[in-house]
Every structure is written in C-alpha cells, then in structure tokens.
C-alpha cells in the first residue's frame, strides 16, 4: 500500500466519521424538539373525598 492509497483511505474514514457525527447531532437536536411538543394534561378541578381517604387509612392498619 503506497502513501496515496493510505491517504485516500484515511480521508474516507475521516469523512465517514464526520458524517456520522453530524447525523448524530442532528438526530439529538430533532429529538429534543419532538419531546418538547408533547404536553402533559393538567387536571384543574379535583375534589378529595374524605370518606375514601379514611377507609384507605383503616385498611393500612
């Protein structure tokens, strides 16, 4: 293997690693945007029933 072939092989490996790195960074950046769009439902009106809490407390003892 002469120097020219070794240089071309090295450049090819470098470009492959560089493209892999860029693709991984792009994937990580787009994944964060997808996760940010998901909204958790918010329950605004809720009532606590004391009878249920008392019966659960009695079951624990």
N, C-alpha and C positions, 0 to 999 in steps of 0.2 A: 504494500500500500504506500503510494507516494504521498508527498505533502499536499498536493492539490486535492486528492481524494479524501484525505483526512480533514482538510479544511471544509470541503463541501459537506461531509458527514457531520462535522461539528456545527456548522451553520444550520443544517437541517434539524439537528437535535435541539439547538437553541431556539429556533423558530417554533418548533413543536411545543417546547416547554413554555415559551412566551404566550403562545395562543391558548394553551391550556390554562395558564394563569389569568389571562384576560377573560376567558369564558367563565372561570370560577368566580371572579369578581363580579361579572355581570349577573350571574345566577344569584349570588348572595344579595346584590343590590335589588334585583327584581323580586326576590322572595320577601324582603322586608316590606316592600310596597304592597304585596298581596296580603300579608298578615295585618297591615295597618288598616285595610279596608273592612276587616271583619269587626262587627260591632257586637258587644255583649248586650243582651236585652236587660233593661233596667225595670225592676218591679217597683213602682212608685207607691201604690196603695196596698198595704198589707195590714192585717189585724192579727193580734196574738190572742188565742183563746186560752184563758187561764185554766179552764177545766182540763184541757188536753195536757197542758204542762204539769198540772197536779197529778193526773193519772200516770203520766210517764215517770214522774218522780217517785210515786209509790211503787211502780214496777221495778225500779232500780234497787229498792231496799228489800 
